[in-house]
């Protein structure tokens, strides 16, 4: 049984649970027409899809495992701590990405979408690029361009509200 897949599936299920609870706080927009789909529909659909894939990942590992490895191993704190340390060492990029996503959500309201997205994208590129291989000026310019492009696309073309912040009010209007 691949413990990495089991831990990843479990972590994603936990993430889905918290995301679902947060999605219930999304205000339902009152549009001009009548529709059975609210502003919660897309986030909740994605959460359901991620949860289903997580369950499939866990089920695949449990079903594919030989019968002797399905038994519950003896538990010790040392083994658990060692497994956690190994997991964090092997997956630090993923864990940092979740932290950056949480930071993006926190900064979104105060800084606005453009600034928060720029910080998020630059940080992700920095974390995921091998040390010494990054072209940091290009990454910064690409992050700024993408943040403005996504803001313009959603706000102007799709009429979706995104917090503008100072940068959005100055440049996009």
C-alpha positions in Angstrom: 0.0 0.0 0.0 1.4 3.4 -1.0 1.2 5.5 2.2 1.9 8.7 0.2 -1.3 8.2 -1.8 -3.3 7.4 1.3 -2.0 10.6 3.1 -2.6 12.7 0.0 -6.1 11.4 -0.4 -6.9 11.9 3.3 -5.4 15.4 3.3 -7.5 16.3 0.2 -10.7 15.0 1.8 -10.0 17.1 4.9 -9.4 20.1 2.6 -12.7 19.4 0.8 -14.5 19.3 4.1 -13.2 22.7 5.2 -13.8 24.1 1.7 -17.4 22.9 1.7 -18.0 24.6 5.1 -16.5 27.8 3.7 -18.5 27.5 0.5 -21.7 27.6 2.5 -20.7 31.2 3.5 -20.7 32.4 -0.1 -23.5 34.9 -0.6 -26.0 33.9 -3.1 -26.2 36.6 -5.7 -29.6 37.8 -6.7 -29.5 38.1 -10.5 -31.9 39.5 -13.0 -33.2 36.1 -14.1 -34.4 33.0 -12.3 -31.9 30.2 -12.2 -31.5 27.1 -10.1 -27.8 27.6 -10.1 -26.4 30.0 -7.4 -23.0 31.5 -6.9 -22.2 28.5 -4.7 -22.7 26.0 -7.5 -19.2 26.0 -9.2 -17.1 26.0 -6.0 -19.2 23.2 -4.6 -19.1 21.2 -7.8 -15.3 21.4 -7.8 -15.2 20.4 -4.2 -17.3 17.4 -4.9 -15.1 16.4 -7.9 -11.9 16.7 -5.8 -13.5 14.7 -2.9 -14.6 12.0 -5.4 -11.1 11.8 -6.9 -9.6 11.6 -3.3 -12.0 8.7 -2.4 -10.9 6.9 -5.6 -7.3 7.4 -4.8 -7.7 6.0 -1.3 -9.9 3.1 -2.6 -7.4 2.2 -5.3 -4.6 1.9 -2.8 -6.7 -0.2 -0.4 -8.0 -2.5 -3.1 -4.7 -3.0 -4.8 -2.8 -3.7 -1.5 -2.1 -7.4 -0.7 -4.2 -8.8 2.1 -1.4 -8.9 4.6 -0.6 -5.2 4.2 -4.3 -4.3 4.9 -3.9 -5.3 8.6 -3.7 -2.4 11.0 -0.1 -2.0 12.0 0.9 -1.5 15.6 1.0 2.2 16.5 3.9 4.0 18.0 4.5 7.7 18.4 8.0 7.4 17.0 6.8 5.7 13.8 4.0 8.3 13.4 6.4 11.2 13.9 8.9 9.7 11.5 6.2 9.2 8.8 5.1 12.9 9.3 8.7 14.1 8.9 9.2 12.0 5.8 5.9 13.2 4.4 6.8 16.9 5.0 10.3 16.4 3.5 8.9 14.7 0.4 6.0 17.1 -0.1 7.1 20.5 1.1 6.2 22.2 -2.2 2.6 21.0 -1.9 2.4 22.0 1.7 3.8 25.5 1.0 1.4 25.8 -1.9 -1.5 25.2 0.5 -0.1 27.8 2.8 0.3 30.3 -0.1 -3.3 29.6 -1.1 -4.5 30.4 2.5 -2.4 33.6 2.4 -3.9 34.5 -0.9 -7.4 34.1 0.6 -6.5 36.3 3.6 -4.9 39.0 1.4 -7.7 39.0 -1.2 -10.1 41.3 0.7 -7.5 43.7 2.1 -5.1 44.1 -0.9 -7.5 43.2 -3.7 -7.4 40.5 -6.4 -4.6 42.0 -8.5 -2.1 42.5 -5.7 -3.0 39.2 -3.9 -2.8 37.2 -7.2 0.5 38.8 -8.1 2.0 37.8 -4.7 0.5 34.3 -5.0 1.7 33.7 -8.5 5.2 35.0 -7.9 5.5 32.9 -4.7 4.3 29.8 -6.5 6.7 30.2 -9.3 9.5 30.8 -6.9 8.7 27.7 -4.8 8.2 25.4 -7.8 11.2 26.5 -9.8 14.5 24.7 -9.0 17.1 26.7 -7.2 19.3 28.7 -9.5 17.1 28.0 -12.6 14.6 30.9 -12.1 14.4 33.9 -14.3 13.0 36.1 -11.5 12.3 39.2 -13.6 10.3 37.2 -16.2 8.4 35.5 -13.4 7.5 38.8 -11.8 6.4 40.3 -15.1 4.4 37.2 -16.0 2.7 37.2 -12.5 1.7 40.9 -12.9 0.4 40.4 -16.4 -1.6 37.3 -15.5 -3.1 39.0 -12.5 -4.3 42.0 -14.6 -5.4 39.7 -17.4 -7.5 37.5 -15.1 -9.0 40.5 -13.4 -9.9 42.1 -16.7 -11.3 38.9 -18.0 -13.5 38.2 -15.0 -14.6 41.8 -14.2 -15.1 43.3 -17.6 -16.0 40.3 -19.8 -17.7 37.9 -17.5 -19.1 40.5 -15.0 -17.8 38.6 -12.0 -17.1 40.7 -8.9 -13.5 40.5 -7.7 -12.1 42.8 -4.9 -10.3 45.5 -6.8 -8.0 46.9 -4.1 -5.9 49.9 -4.8 -4.3 48.6 -8.0 -7.6 47.6 -9.5 -9.2 51.0 -8.8 -6.2 52.9 -10.2 -5.5 50.9 -13.4 -8.7 49.2 -14.4 -11.2 51.7 -13.0 
